[in-house]
Amino acid sequence: MKLYGYWRSSSTWRVRIGLELKGISYESMPVHLLKGEQRSASYRGRNPMQQVPLLEFDADGATRRLSQSLAILEYLEESHPEPPLLPGDAWERARVRELAELINSGIQPLQNTGVLEHLGAVAPQVERGAWAGHFIGRGLTALEALASERSGRFLVGDRLTLADVCLVPQLFMARRFGVDVEPFATLRRVEEACMRLPAFERTHPTRQPDAEQQSKP
């Protein structure tokens, strides 16, 4: 498997965590978002949306490509069911997906590199970091409220799930945009539990081969 991604992309980090948890070997294929490599003809041919991550692998004599982090993680869950990242109970699965989608749909798009680049072009007077931080803080406030009702060791009970895989990268990005995460006691406690697991530690952005020190957009 080849994983096309960017070291600091929270969506790419989710997939790295999933691959590590499932024990699946893969080759990292860096795509430098700030240099615009996602818009190159070669990458655009693989992913017309010009985003990361993208998982590429061979199966049944054909090359298969899958984009969108949650679609990739759901595929990994079905093709490599151990260890499970979704509960067996339908209601619990829905609760996990609710929290994952709150991050994936309600927060992450508003901190996306492409979105912030466009914001800078059409509204240069707006401070992009503060703009993204507003939406990140709003989303984390909602996530904290929901998690405080259902968390155990992790966001939903005492077993690691897809929701936790989404949480840790999002808190990393929150801090990067200057969001104060101290009020989110439940989220920070779950993050600490996750970061004790090797899969989260090994896949941390700063440990990626393409990691570099860069200023905020």
C-alpha positions as CSV (number, residue, x, y, z in Angstrom):
1,M,0.0,0.0,0.0
2,K,1.1,3.6,-0.7
3,L,-0.3,6.4,1.4
4,Y,-0.1,9.8,-0.3
5,G,-0.2,12.5,2.4
6,Y,1.3,15.5,4.1
7,W,3.1,15.2,7.4
8,R,0.9,17.9,9.2
9,S,-2.4,16.9,7.6
10,S,-4.8,15.8,10.3
11,S,-6.7,13.7,7.8
12,T,-3.5,11.9,6.8
13,W,-2.6,11.3,10.4
14,R,-5.9,9.6,11.0
15,V,-5.1,7.1,8.2
16,R,-1.6,6.5,9.5
17,I,-3.0,5.7,12.9
18,G,-5.5,3.3,11.3
19,L,-2.8,1.5,9.3
20,E,-0.6,1.2,12.4
21,L,-3.4,-0.1,14.6
22,K,-4.3,-2.7,12.0
23,G,-0.6,-3.7,11.5
24,I,-0.7,-2.9,7.8
25,S,2.6,-2.0,6.2
26,Y,2.6,0.9,3.8
27,E,4.9,3.3,1.9
28,S,4.7,7.0,2.7
29,M,4.4,9.2,-0.4
30,P,4.7,12.8,0.6
31,V,2.6,15.5,-1.1
32,H,3.8,19.0,-0.1
33,L,0.6,21.0,0.2
34,L,2.2,24.4,0.7
35,K,4.2,23.9,-2.5
36,G,1.0,23.0,-4.4
37,E,2.1,19.4,-5.2
38,Q,-1.5,18.3,-4.8
39,R,-2.4,20.3,-7.9
40,S,0.3,18.7,-10.1
41,A,-1.0,16.8,-13.2
42,S,0.4,13.5,-11.9
43,Y,-1.4,13.8,-8.5
44,R,-4.5,15.2,-10.0
45,G,-4.7,12.1,-12.1
46,R,-4.8,10.0,-9.0
47,N,-7.1,12.2,-7.0
48,P,-9.2,14.8,-8.9
49,M,-10.2,16.5,-5.6
50,Q,-6.5,17.4,-5.2
51,Q,-6.4,16.6,-1.5
52,V,-4.7,14.2,0.9
53,P,-4.8,11.5,2.0
54,L,-5.0,9.0,-0.8
55,L,-4.5,5.3,-0.4
56,E,-3.3,3.3,-3.4
57,F,-2.9,-0.5,-3.6
58,D,-3.0,-3.4,-6.0
59,A,-5.9,-5.9,-5.8
60,D,-7.2,-8.5,-8.2
61,G,-4.7,-7.4,-10.8
62,A,-5.8,-3.7,-10.8
63,T,-4.6,-0.6,-9.1
64,R,-7.1,0.8,-6.6
65,R,-7.2,4.3,-5.2
66,L,-9.3,5.5,-2.3
67,S,-9.5,9.1,-1.0
68,Q,-11.3,10.7,2.0
69,S,-9.9,9.6,5.3
70,L,-13.1,8.2,6.8
71,A,-13.8,6.2,3.7
72,I,-10.3,4.8,3.9
73,L,-10.7,3.9,7.6
74,E,-14.0,2.2,7.0
75,Y,-12.4,0.2,4.2
76,L,-9.5,-0.8,6.5
77,E,-12.1,-1.8,9.2
78,E,-13.9,-4.1,6.8
79,S,-10.9,-5.6,5.1
80,H,-8.8,-5.9,8.3
81,P,-11.3,-6.3,11.1
82,E,-8.8,-6.8,13.9
83,P,-8.5,-4.9,16.1
84,P,-12.0,-3.4,15.6
85,L,-12.4,0.3,15.6
86,L,-16.2,0.2,15.5
87,P,-18.3,-1.4,18.2
88,G,-20.5,-4.4,17.5
89,D,-23.7,-2.7,18.7
90,A,-25.5,-0.6,16.0
91,W,-26.3,2.2,18.5
92,E,-22.7,2.4,19.7
93,R,-21.4,2.4,16.1
94,A,-23.7,5.4,15.4
95,R,-22.4,7.2,18.4
96,V,-18.8,6.7,17.3
97,R,-19.5,7.8,13.8
98,E,-21.3,10.9,15.2
99,L,-18.2,12.1,17.0
100,A,-15.9,11.2,14.1
101,E,-18.1,13.2,11.7
102,L,-18.3,16.1,14.1
103,I,-14.6,16.4,13.6
104,N,-14.4,15.3,10.0
105,S,-17.3,17.5,8.7
106,G,-17.8,20.1,11.4
107,I,-14.2,21.2,12.1
108,Q,-11.6,19.9,9.8
109,P,-12.8,21.5,6.5
110,L,-12.6,25.0,8.1
111,Q,-8.9,24.6,8.9
112,N,-8.1,23.0,5.5
113,T,-5.1,24.4,3.7
114,G,-7.0,25.0,0.5
115,V,-9.9,26.8,2.3
116,L,-7.4,29.1,4.2
117,E,-5.5,29.9,1.0
118,H,-8.8,30.9,-0.7
119,L,-9.8,32.9,2.4
120,G,-6.5,34.8,2.2
121,A,-7.1,35.6,-1.5
122,V,-10.6,36.9,-1.2
123,A,-10.4,38.4,2.3
124,P,-6.8,39.4,3.0
125,Q,-7.9,41.5,5.9
126,V,-9.0,38.4,7.8
127,E,-6.4,36.7,10.1
128,R,-6.7,33.1,8.9
129,G,-5.4,31.5,12.0
130,A,-7.9,33.2,14.2
131,W,-10.7,32.5,11.7
132,A,-9.9,28.8,11.8
133,G,-9.4,28.8,15.5
134,H,-13.0,30.2,16.0
135,F,-14.5,27.2,14.3
136,I,-12.1,24.7,15.9
137,G,-13.1,26.0,19.3
138,R,-16.8,25.9,18.6
139,G,-16.5,22.3,17.4
140,L,-14.4,21.1,20.3
141,T,-16.9,22.7,22.7
142,A,-19.6,20.5,21.2
143,L,-17.4,17.5,21.2
144,E,-16.5,17.9,24.8
145,A,-20.2,18.1,25.7
146,L,-21.0,14.9,23.9
147,A,-18.0,13.1,25.1
148,S,-18.6,13.9,28.7
149,E,-21.8,12.0,28.5
150,R,-20.5,8.8,27.0
151,S,-16.7,8.5,27.5
152,G,-14.9,5.9,29.5
153,R,-11.2,5.5,29.0
154,F,-11.8,6.6,25.4
155,L,-14.5,8.8,23.8
156,V,-17.1,6.1,23.6
157,G,-16.6,3.7,26.5
158,D,-13.4,1.9,27.3
159,R,-12.4,0.6,23.8
160,L,-10.5,2.6,21.3
161,T,-12.6,3.6,18.3
162,L,-12.7,5.6,15.1
163,A,-13.7,8.6,17.1
164,D,-10.4,8.6,19.0
165,V,-8.5,8.2,15.8
166,C,-10.0,11.5,14.7
167,L,-9.7,13.2,18.0
168,V,-5.9,13.2,18.5
169,P,-5.0,14.8,15.2
170,Q,-7.7,17.4,15.7
171,L,-6.3,18.4,19.1
172,F,-2.8,18.7,17.5
173,M,-4.3,21.1,14.9
174,A,-6.2,23.0,17.6
175,R,-3.0,23.8,19.4
176,R,-1.3,24.7,16.2
177,F,-3.9,27.4,15.6
178,G,-3.6,28.7,19.1
179,V,-6.8,27.3,20.5
180,D,-6.9,26.9,24.3
181,V,-7.7,23.2,24.9
182,E,-7.5,23.4,28.7
183,P,-11.3,23.7,29.1
184,F,-11.7,20.4,27.3
185,A,-10.9,18.1,30.2
186,T,-12.5,15.0,28.7
187,L,-10.9,15.4,25.3
188,R,-7.5,15.9,26.9
189,R,-7.8,12.9,29.1
190,V,-8.7,10.7,26.2
191,E,-5.9,12.1,24.2
192,E,-3.4,11.2,26.9
193,A,-4.7,7.6,26.9
194,C,-4.3,7.4,23.1
195,M,-0.8,8.8,23.1
196,R,0.3,6.0,25.4
197,L,-0.4,3.6,22.5
198,P,2.5,3.0,20.1
199,A,0.4,3.5,17.0
200,F,-0.3,7.1,18.0
201,E,3.2,7.9,19.0
202,R,4.8,6.4,15.9
203,T,2.5,8.2,13.5
204,H,2.9,11.6,15.1
205,P,3.5,14.3,12.5
206,T,6.9,15.3,13.8
207,R,8.1,11.7,13.3
208,Q,7.2,11.7,9.6
209,P,10.0,11.6,7.0
210,D,8.7,14.8,5.3
211,A,8.2,16.7,8.6
212,E,9.7,20.2,8.7
213,Q,9.3,23.4,10.7
214,Q,7.0,25.8,9.0
215,S,5.1,28.9,10.0
216,K,1.3,29.0,10.3
217,P,-0.6,29.9,7.1
